């Protein structure tokens, strides 16, 4: 398998398990672009219980002020990103790329990505460790 990770430790694409069409689309894009990416099963916000949401608020994953302002899809998406950040810490990864299931790669994606990466600050693992202290 090709190891095209754009200098990242891992690339993840967030996809809802129940969205079979989107999952196939993502697999095709990964294959076409020879990406070394893993599909990450998204947290399905429509399936979250009140108890689960309360737990996320209590753990400061969701700001109680915004909980009612977000759709269930937005909540699930945001929590999926949080889970990947936690995984980054647990697996001791320095850099990951997180894509969502509607991503598109332009013809010069790799060039633009490296340009962006060199010019912008990326969230570092030590910052995430401070955020997710137990």
C-alpha positions in Angstrom: 0.0 0.0 0.0 1.2 3.5 -0.8 2.4 5.5 2.2 1.2 8.9 1.2 0.5 10.7 4.4 1.8 14.2 3.5 4.3 14.0 6.4 1.6 13.2 9.0 1.8 10.2 11.3 -1.8 9.3 10.3 -4.6 10.5 8.1 -8.2 9.9 9.2 -11.4 10.4 7.4 -14.5 10.8 9.6 -17.5 8.8 8.1 -20.8 7.7 9.6 -21.1 3.9 9.5 -24.7 4.1 8.4 -23.8 6.2 5.3 -22.7 3.4 3.0 -22.7 5.6 -0.1 -20.5 8.3 1.5 -18.2 5.5 2.8 -17.8 4.1 -0.7 -17.1 7.6 -2.1 -14.4 8.1 0.6 -12.8 4.7 -0.3 -12.7 5.7 -4.0 -11.1 9.0 -3.3 -8.5 7.4 -1.0 -7.6 4.8 -3.7 -7.6 7.3 -6.6 -5.3 9.6 -4.7 -3.2 6.8 -3.3 -3.6 8.1 0.2 -2.6 6.1 3.3 -5.7 7.1 5.2 -7.9 5.3 7.7 -11.7 5.6 7.9 -12.8 6.6 11.4 -16.3 5.7 12.5 -17.9 9.0 13.3 -19.9 9.5 16.4 -23.5 9.6 15.3 -25.0 12.6 17.0 -28.5 11.4 16.2 -27.9 8.3 18.3 -26.5 10.1 21.4 -28.7 9.8 24.5 -29.3 12.7 27.0 -27.0 10.8 29.4 -24.2 10.7 26.9 -24.6 14.4 26.0 -24.6 15.3 29.7 -21.4 13.3 30.2 -19.7 15.2 27.3 -20.8 18.5 28.9 -19.5 17.4 32.3 -16.1 16.4 30.8 -15.9 19.8 29.0 -16.1 18.2 25.5 -19.2 20.3 24.8 -19.8 23.7 26.1 -23.2 23.6 27.8 -24.0 27.1 26.4 -23.7 25.7 22.8 -25.2 22.3 23.3 -28.7 23.4 22.3 -27.4 25.5 19.4 -25.8 22.7 17.5 -27.5 20.1 15.4 -27.1 16.5 16.3 -24.9 16.1 13.2 -22.7 19.0 14.3 -22.3 17.6 17.8 -21.4 14.1 16.4 -18.8 15.7 14.1 -17.2 17.8 16.8 -17.1 14.8 19.2 -15.5 12.7 16.4 -12.7 15.3 16.2 -12.3 15.2 19.9 -12.0 11.4 19.9 -9.3 11.6 17.2 -7.4 14.1 19.3 -7.6 11.7 22.2 -6.4 8.9 20.1 -3.5 11.0 18.9 -2.4 11.4 22.6 -3.0 7.8 23.5 -1.0 6.5 20.5 1.7 9.1 21.0 1.3 10.6 17.5 2.8 14.0 16.8 0.7 15.0 13.8 -2.5 13.8 12.3 -4.7 15.0 9.4 -8.4 14.8 10.0 -10.6 14.9 6.9 -14.4 14.8 6.8 -16.4 12.6 4.5 -17.1 15.4 2.0 -13.4 16.3 1.4 -12.1 16.9 -2.0 -8.4 17.0 -3.1 -7.5 19.5 -5.8 -4.9 18.9 -8.4 -2.2 20.7 -6.4 -3.4 19.6 -3.0 0.0 18.2 -1.9 1.9 21.4 -2.9 -0.7 23.7 -1.2 -0.8 21.5 1.9 3.0 21.7 2.4 2.9 25.4 1.8 0.1 25.8 4.4 1.9 23.5 6.9 5.1 25.5 6.7 3.3 28.8 7.2 0.8 28.0 9.9 0.8 26.8 13.5 -0.5 23.3 14.0 -2.0 22.1 17.3 0.7 20.3 19.1 0.4 17.2 21.2 1.5 18.9 24.4 -1.4 21.4 24.0 -3.8 18.6 23.6 -2.4 16.8 26.6 -3.1 19.9 28.7 -6.7 20.1 27.4 -7.5 16.4 28.0 -5.9 16.0 31.5 -7.7 13.5 33.6 
